[in-house]
Amino acid sequence: MLALAGETACPTSLGYDQNGCREGSMSDRIDFEIVCPNNHNQTVTYSQEEFEAELKTGVLTFHCNTCDTDWSPSGEQIAQFRKQFSKE
């Protein structure tokens, strides 16, 4: 699941905090700065578990709200994300 900065990607229901996330679930999430194919800056937020699950199932795509473009991450972006997760 992809969330832009300032948005929550967690489901909202009973038992969740005011941000719609189980306590502690946001602490393992990292913001990544990316650029869409039309040169618009975007921020996506993932936990390593979310990222790997979406990558494994083939549903990992990014979306630019500025130009309404969807694209898949490059091999270089995937490697950068994994490197950042390994630092956390």
Protein Blocks (a to p, Z undefined) as FASTA:
>chain_A
ZZdehiafbdcdehiafkopaehklmmpccdddddfkopacdddddfklmmmmmmnopac
cddfklopacdddfklmmmmmmmmmmZZ
